[in-house]
Amino acid sequence: MGIFDLFSKKGAEPAAVLPVLPEEIYRTGVLGLQDVIAPHALKINSRELDLGEKIARTFFVISYPRFLTTGWFAPIINLDKVIDVSIFVHPMDTNEMLRKFQKKVAEVQSQISTREEKGMVRDPVLDTAYQDLEKLRDSLQQAQERIFEVGLYLTIYGNSREEIDKTESEIRSILESRLVYIRPALFQQEQGFRSVIPLATDELGVHTKLNSAPLSSIFPFISFDLTSDRGILYGINRHNSSLILFDRFSLENYNSVTFAKSGSGKSYTTKLEILRSLMFDTEVIVIDPEREYEYLAETVGGRYFNISLSSEHHINPFDLPIPREDESPGDVLRNNIITLVGLFRIMLGGLTPEEDAVIDKAITETYALKDITADANFASIEPPLLSDFELVLSGMEGSESLVARLSKYTKGTWSGFMNRPTNVDMNKKLIVFSVRDMEDDLKPVAMYIITHHIWNAVRKELRKRLLVIDEAWWMMKSEDTASFLFGIAKRGRKYYLGLSTITQDVNDFLTSPYGAAMITNSSIQLLLRQSPTSVDLVQSTFKLSDEEKYLLLESDVGEGIFFAGLKHVAIKVIASYTEDQIITSDPSQILAIKKAKQELVASQEVPSTPVSQEARGAAADILKNAELKSASGTPQEAPSEPPLPPGIV
């Protein structure tokens, strides 16, 4: 009967039919849970199951060695493959097992006695079995052990039989090296698959008797972690929710690289590391291309220098560091001259071999003009300026083109940048150099000069320091700046310096001849969310699996993969309430904090004028109900009576 027949039937009561019709129509269009999760096709073979686009193969363990060490199953649990594992534990009655053991002990003892009566040589196998049985009987009698029937099943997945065979071979080699043997569930793949999926039904029934101690070694209570007894908290291990505590200064070198697309939380994560490193007496120096670290520097009492053409802060590239006890003034002067040649190569748009020689000679004569030689005392000298170098260069043969190109740095629009004595004082725990207001053409030059100045300060005195270079791809664009940065990465460990390079332009960084070398010389690597255009390059560089590649594509803000030495885990970066208020990069949150701060400051300056109700409400919203986003983007619950945001008096 059709739906129209139901309505047109004579004598039919609409009130009796209508309540049934919507339910019938609804049921025909509703999908159940089985319809959603079931594969579109299923084929059962003798050795595997075809689950649509995937192939599944189930194995069971048939034999164990005499002893099982703790963590023997860990390599399987942490294997970078898609594996389902089921462990079925069936307790056995202790009294019944004691009776069976008594009978078994009698049999073994009888065999030993028979061999002795016949004068045969002692059999170590029988002696060992007898000792094990007696020891186990004592433990069972004293309730120190129990006996269980244990079924251990594994199901592996793959896109092809070749991939399944390769995974099977890898698992077999791992287990057989520990004298554990597995077999495929031949002609029982359906029962094996149902035994592994979370239905709690043991349809295979392939069991081995184990007592409590070896059984406990099977349970997967371990996974890769990076928890140490010292260091700072980098984030949460997404594999097992443990803490990733690590000390970069405990590795073979102290360098790190961070790759992420824009808006993935790389600056937030870096500022969080800086804030926590400061609590462990680490001096931090930052090259900030976007003025993101100014508020952090003000909050912790650091220094913030804005380097631009109109800035009052200047750095003289001709400054010389005071040699350490193990250094000679001649070596320091020679290294500084080589560095300056690289700087002029960037400033002047490249040098020919002849011009390179002229520049080198001019620098040496410029220092000599100020009585600076390999035997001079650098502590009492006055370094030359760029105008002094121009004066010397103009008197040399074949320098006309060089002087013309150099004039814009001494007399032109760019003259206020570097042609003045250094007035930057680096005597705080946190130093930030901002180059946001510097013209794009001059940013590589500015970052080179700042990095050189920092390197001179690092070599002057041995301290635990961290140098952070945000948007490092600016320096990788030029071979000279990239080479200088690579030199710091290689030599920084001798001066207790860790170099942290951060970039969102992965292609520019990795295609540089020094990009791969920088990664090789960095013991810590952090990969946050990547863009589809660069993820393949990242995958090939870091040897990531397809699962890890898709994890980087699908990660939320502040989520990614953390590499330290030979280990790597999935990480989720989370900040506390107070930390978030200091390091937040969310423009809406920053504007709200500034507005509340201005209102409160205004109310203190004019006591007779009370703070408006709207301003108080805004401040209350910031202090109590602001979305305090962690780097992961997850709102954090604020304290019931939170403190004022940093900077609000």
Secondary structure, 3 states (H helix, E strand, C coil): CCHHHHHHCCCCCHHHHCCCHHHHHHHHHCCCHHHHHCCCCEEECCCCEEECCEEEEEEEEEECCCCCCCCCCHHHHCCCCCEEEEEEEEECCHHHHHHHHHHHHHHHHHHHHHHHHCCCCCCHHHHHHHHHHHHHHHHHHCCCCCEEEEEEEEEEEECCHHHHHHHHHHHHHHHHCCCCEEEECCCCHHHHHHHHCCCCCCCCCCCEEEEHHHHHCCCCCCCCCCCCCCCEEEEEECCCCCEEEECHHHCCCCCEEEECCCCCCHHHHHHHHHHHHHCCCCEEEEEECCCCCHHHHHHCCCEEEECCCCCCCCCCCCCCCCCCCCCCHHHHHHHHHHHHHHHHHHHCCCCCHHHHHHHHHHHHHHHHHCCCCCCCCHHHCCCCCHHHHHHHHHCCCCCHHHHHHHHHHHCCCCHHHHCCCCCCCCCCCEEEEECCCCCHHHHHHHHHHHHHHHHHHHHHCCCCEEEEECCCHHHHCCHHHHHHHHHHHHHHHHHCEEEEEEECCHHHHHHCCCHHHHHHCCCEEEEECCCCCCHHHHHHHHCCCHHHHHHHHHCCCCEEEEEECCEEEEEECCCCHHHHHHHCCCHHHHHHHHHHHHHHHHHHHCCCCCCCHHHHHHHHHHHHHCCEECCCCCEECCCCCCCCCCCCC
